[in-house]
Amino acid sequence: MNLKKYMMDEMNFDRIEDFLDGELSNDQLKEFEKDLLNDSDLQMELDLHKEVDEAIMEQDVMDLRSKLEAIETPPNEDKKRKFKYLTKWNIVAASLALFIGIGSLMFLANNKSTYSNEKVYSNYYKPYKIVINNRSTDMGIDNMLVTALKSYESKDYRTALDLFKQILDKDSTNITSNFYSGISNLEINEYHKANKNFTRVIRHKNNLFIEQSEWYLGFCYLMTNDRDKAIKQFNTIAKGNSFYKSKAQEILSRLE
C-alpha cells in the first residue's frame, strides 16, 4: 500500500471527523457531499477513515485509545488540532499493526504445515536399497535379477526396468522384480506404472515388501494428484505398526 496516497491534510481530516461525528452545518454538509462526488481522493480518505473507526472498536485498540486520550491535551488550539491529528494516526498505526499481527497469525495457523504434493515427495521420498528376499527355481531368472539390480543400483533405471520386465514375463509373481520395478518407475516419473507394481506386491500378501509397497504407493498417489487417496494411504500406515508409522504421521501433518 502507498501510504502517501492516503495521507490527508489537516483540513480534510477535520472535515471528515466532523462529518462522521455529525457536526457539520447544513451548508458545510452540502459542500462536503458535493466534494465527495468530485474528489475521488476525498472519498478514499473518508473510506479509510471509516475503516479506522471500525477498527478501533476492537477492545484491545479501545484500550490503547483510552490511554492515548488520557494524556494531557496541549493548551492552545493549534497544538490541540495537531495533537488530535497525531493521536488519531497513532491509533491508525496501532490498528494496522494489530491487524497485520492477527492476519499473520491466522495465516500461519492455517498454513503452518501445509506442503504441496511435490514438496512432501521431495522431502520424504527416497529410493529403496537393494534387498533380495526370494529366490527362483530358475537360475536364469536369478542371474537376470542380479543384473537388473546392478543396473538399479547404478541408477540406470530404464535398463533395470527392461530386465525386470523380462523376469516378470517369465514369472509374474516375482515380488522383487515387481517391487523394484515400482521404485524404478518412480525414479523416471512413471507414477501410474509404479502404482500398478506396488499394488501387485500388496495383493500378493505373502512377502516382505508389503510395508514398503504401501509406503511408496502413497507417493504414487501424491504425484498423480490424488491427494485424498494419498492422505488415506498414509493415514492407514500411521494407524498401524509399520516401520513407516512416524513418518506417515509427519506427512499427514503436512497434508491435512
C-alpha positions, 0 to 999 in steps of 0.5 A, a space after each residue: 500500500 502507498 501510504 502517501 496516497 492516503 495521507 490527508 491534510 489537516 483540513 480534510 481530516 477535520 472535515 471528515 471527523 466532523 462529518 462522521 461525528 455529525 457536526 457539520 452545518 447544513 451548508 458545510 454538509 452540502 459542500 462536503 457531499 458535493 466534494 465527495 462526488 468530485 474528489 475521488 481522493 476525498 472519498 478514499 480518505 473518508 473510506 479509510 477513515 471509516 475503516 479506522 473507526 471500525 477498527 478501533 472498536 476492537 477492545 484491545 485498540 479501545 484500550 490503547 485509545 483510552 490511554 492515548 486520550 488520557 494524556 494531557 491535551 496541549 493548551 492552545 488550539 493549534 497544538 490541540 488540532 495537531 495533537 488530535 491529528 497525531 493521536 488519531 494516526 497513532 491509533 491508525 498505526 496501532 490498528 494496522 499493526 494489530 491487524 497485520 499481527 492477527 492476519 499473520 497469525 491466522 495465516 500461519 495457523 492455517 498454513 503452518 504445515 501445509 506442503 504441496 504434493 511435490 514438496 512432501 515427495 521431495 522431502 520424504 521420498 527416497 529410493 529403496 536399497 537393494 534387498 533380495 528376499 526370494 529366490 527362483 527355481 530358475 537360475 536364469 531368472 536369478 542371474 537376470 535379477 542380479 543384473 537388473 539390480 546392478 543396473 538399479 543400483 547404478 541408477 540406470 533405471 530404464 535398463 533395470 526396468 527392461 530386465 525386470 520386465 523380462 523376469 516378470 514375463 517369465 514369472 509374474 509373481 516375482 515380488 522383487 522384480 515387481 517391487 523394484 520395478 515400482 521404485 524404478 518407475 518412480 525414479 523416471 516419473 512413471 507414477 501410474 506404472 509404479 502404482 500398478 507394481 506396488 499394488 501387485 506386491 500388496 495383493 500378493 500378501 505373502 512377502 516382505 515388501 508389503 510395508 514398503 509397497 504401501 509406503 511408496 504407493 502413497 507417493 504414487 498417489 501424491 504425484 498423480 494428484 490424488 491427494 485424498 487417496 494419498 492422505 488415506 494411504 498414509 493415514 492407514 500406515 500411521 494407524 498401524 505398526 509399520 516401520 513407516 508409522 512416524 513418518 506417515 504421521 509427519 506427512 499427514 501433518 503436512 497434508 491435512 
